[in-house]
Amino acid sequence: MKKDIFRVHRIIPYLFSKLSGAGIATFLFILFMFVNTGFDMYKTVEDIFQLKLLQFFYLYGIACSLVIDLIAWLIPRLDKLGKALLYVIAGYVIFMVNGFNALTLFAGTVGAFSALIFYVGTQWSKLKSPVKYSFSIAFPLLLVVVLNIDLTVKNGWTDKRTSTSFEANFTYFNGKHEIPVVVREGETLSYSVEITNAERGGYGYSLLDENGKNIGARENINGRLKYNVTIKKTAQYRFVVEGNGLQGAIKVEWAIE
């Protein structure tokens, strides 16, 4: 019984150190991204999903950290500098699987730096400090909440939808707007998108299936971009229009045949 209690007292702080390392590394990386996007919360959250940051830090990072600890246990002479080197290698390896080039070298360098922050975070959390609880418990919970909030900002937004079209006018649009449409298997969905950009805001648009996968084929008809897609599965599809500080109007038209 005493041995079991002793093991629990050792395992829990150990797990906290891994969660804390992942939390600190994730927090600093997100903070950098937030500043780099000009303090744009929507863009930062979208980048978190696109770059798969949570998978990198919480899945790959913790798994590598456990393996490195196992190596250190098998090689008692391995010091902290040796462990730090293993973290650097782990940060590079995941980006080198698809080949070696300038892009993977840059990504690997960022990964290695992030891995070192992860390692420092695991060491820092061993101190008697609220850090281990803040970054191992509070931060992940806060992150889950924030990632599930729609941070889209719309000012002066007015819209109108019919069975085959959608139009919106606005003075400011930063985020995304989704337009659902049900299409049956074997039918062809044709659509066009027009975006009026009154200022210098950015924009983008796509058609997503029920799994969030981007689909679509583009054709240029009479100088106008038009998309034609033959649907392989009956489902609700979504036109997604994104704005980055956009001012103007959106018009989406579609036909199902």
N, C-alpha and C positions, 0 to 999 in steps of 0.2 A: 504494500500500500504506500509506504513512504517513498519507494523507488518510483512509483507511478506519479506521485505528486511532484517529486524532484524533476522527473522528465517533463511534466507539464510546465513547470516553472522555467525550464530551459527552452522548451519548444516555442512557447508563446512569445517571449522577447525576440527569439530568432526570426519568427514569422513577421513580427512587427518591423524588424530591421529591413526585411526584403520589401515589405509594403511601403515603408518609409523611403527607402532608396528609390523605388519606382515613383512615388508621389513627388519627391523633391525634384527628380529629373524631369518629370512631366510638367510640373508647375513652372520650372525655369524655362523649358522649351516653349510652353504656351505663352508665357510672359514675353519672350522674344518675338514670337509670331504676332502677338497682339500689338506690340510696338511697331513691328515691321509692316503691318497692314494699316497703320495710321489710326490705331485704336478702334478698329472696326470689329465689333463683337461677332456679327454675322459671318464675315469672311474668316475670322479666326476659327469659329466652330466648324465651318465647312472644311477648312484645311485640316482640322483634327481628324475628321472622317476620311478625307481623301488620302492623307498621308498615313492613315492607320496608326496614329500615335499610341493609342491605348494598347493595341496588340503588340507594338514594338516594346513599350516599357513594361507593361504588366504581364504579358505572356512570354515573349522572347527574352526580355530583360531578367525577369525572375528566374526563368528556366536556366539561363546561362549562369546566373549568380549561384544557383544551387549546384550546377556542374562544377563551377570553379571552386566552390567550397569543398566538394568531394575530392577534386584534384589536390587541394591544399591538405586535406586530411590524409590522402594517400602519400603525399610528399611533405612530411613535417618540416623539412628545411625551407620550404617555400615561404618567403617573407612577404610583407605588404607590397613591396615594389614588384615582386613577381606576380602577385595577384592583380595588381593594377595593370601590368602588361597583358595578362590574360583577358582582362576586361576590354582593353584596347583592341585586341585581336578579335574578340567577340563582336565588337562594334563594327569592325571592317567586314568580317566574314559574311554577314547576312546580305551585304550589298555587292559582294564579289561573285555570287553564285551565277549571275547572268553575264559574266565577263568583266574584263578589266578595261576601263576607258576613263576619260576625264570626268564624266558624270558620276560613275560609280566610285571613283577615287574621292571626289568631293563629298558624296553622300556617306562614304565610309569614314571620312575624317569627321564629319558631323556626328555619325554614329559612335565613333570611338570617343569623342569628347563627351557625348551624352552618357556613354557607358561609364566613363570616369566619374561623372557627377553622380550616377547611380551608386557607384562604389563608395564615394565619399558620403553619400546619404545613408548607406547602411552602417557606416562607421559612426557617423554623427548620432544616429538614433540610439546607439548603445549608451550614450550619456544619459544621465538622469535629467531629462528635459522633456517639456511638453511637445517637443518637435516630433517625437515618434508617434504620438497620438494625433497631432494635427495633420501630418502628412500621410499617415497610414490608415486613418479612419475618417476624419473630418473632410479632408480634401477630396478623396474619391467620391464620397457621398455628395458633396457640393458639385463635383464635376458631372455626376450622373444627372443631377437636377438641371444644371445649366445646358447640358447637351440635349435635353428633351424640351427646351423652351424655344418657341419660334421667335427669333430675334429680328425678324423682318420689320423694317420701318417704312410706312406709307403715309405721305402727307398729301392732302388735297386729292385723295383717290376717289374716283367715280368709275364705275364699270357697268357694262351691259352685256348680257349673254343671250344668245338665241340657240336654236338646236344645231346650228352649223357655224357659229361664230362667237368671238369674244372680243370686246373692245374695252380699253381702260385709258383714262387720262389722269395725270398726276403732276404735282409740283416737285415731288421727291419720292424716289423709290430705291430702297437699299435692302436687298434680300431676294426672296423668290415668291412667285405666285404660281399655283398649280391649277390646271384646268382639266378635270377628269372627263373622259369620254369612253363609253363602252363600245367595243368592236368585237364582232364575232369571227370565229375561225373561217378562213378562206376569203374574207372580205378585204378589199383594198382601201386603205385610208390615205387620202390625199390631203395635204394641208400646206398652207403658206403662212409666213410670219412677217409682219411689218413692224418695225420699231422706229418711232420718231424720237430723235435725240436732240433736245433743244440746247443742251449744254455740252459738257465734255464727259459725261458719265459713261461708264462701261455697261455692257449688257451681254447676254447669252441666252440661248434657248435650246431645248431638246425635247424628245419624246421618250418617255420611260415606260417600261412594261410593269407588271405587277410586282416584279422583284427589284425594281429600281434600276434595271439595266437600260442603257441608252440604245435606242434603235432608230432606224431611219435611213432613207436613201435620197440623195439630193439630185434634182434635175434643174436645168436652167431653161425655162419656158418663156419665150418672148421677153427676155431680159429680166424675168422675175424668178427668184428662187422658189422652187416648189418641191415638196417632198412626197414620195409615194412609197407606201409600205404595204406589203401583203401580209396580213395577220395570220399567224400560225396557231393561235390559241385564243379562245373566247375569254375576255377578261376586261377589266377596267384599266385603260391606259391614261397617262397623264402628260399633257403639254406642260412643260415647266419653263417659265420665263424668269430670268434673273436680271436684276439691276444693281449697278454699283454706283450709287449717288446719281441715278438717272433722273432726268426731268423730261417729260414729253408724253408719249402715248404708245400703246401696244395694240396691235390688231392681229388676231389669229382667226383664220378661216379654214374650214375643213369639209370634206365630203367623203361619204362612205358608200362604196359600190360593191 
